[in-house]
Amino acid sequence: MLLASVVVLAMGGCRKPLLATGEERSQFDRYDRVREQDPSPYYMDEFGRRRPNLRGRLLPRE
């Protein structure tokens, strides 16, 4: 039983993402993209590692 639940959970993690990187995720994405105000999905931190730009994507725009 435990093995079956582990296998089912592992199989769920191998699916494709729901939205591709170029698709709009909200009704405002096209508006931001046309005005060149869309934040980049990733940034480079002080150690040179690529990190997701969560703060830039979630903060309100001016």
Buried (B, 14 or more C-beta within 10 A) or exposed (E): EEEEEEEEEEEEEEEEEEEEEEEEEEEEEEEBEEEEEBBEEEBEEEEEEEEEEEEBEEEEEE
